[in-house]
């Protein structure tokens, strides 16, 4: 972790900045989900919403109808009755999944998408759950450690915004930290999201939107 800048030795290319869409958690608009060459979007072509929270590990909760649409593109995927919201599929099925932000795709390592394995059957990390986003207008995703380990994430709480960078292999040492230029810095404690919470507190209201 680097405070006050980011380590450019970890980033392949420039950061892709996405402005936050709400002021409670680190929430940003998500263009769509990439799965095995298909792009899943909302039927009204509006962005989905994703909370970026490193404290959420082991699974990726998301709106049930969109989660079902994702698994429909994975060969042999079926809902698991014993685990509400979970889907299982043959471990030999092709898994190429990623999330689209700011017009760019950020792919996950397929191994990070496997929540558990029993013989030749794998359970996916994407789980259908009714989490209402911070705007209280739609269901959202929570992208935690399983996603974040595949990208470089930079948080500007004064702006507020999230910068994603493509991860490149680092050497034995990370190298010197890159100080954010003065004209890109924001004042400490300013901005509508200066008190962003690191932990997601699930609300109770439920709404739904279609996916295609």
Protein Blocks (a to p, Z undefined) as FASTA:
>chain_A
ZZhiacfklpgcjddddddfbfkbccdddfbdceehiacddfklpacdddddfkbghiac
ddfklmmmmmmmpghiacdfklghiacddfkbccdddddeehiacdddfklmpmbdehja
ccdfbdcdddddfkopaccddddfklmmmpccdddfklpccdddddddddfbnbjadddd
fklpccehiajklmccfbdcddfbdcddddZZ
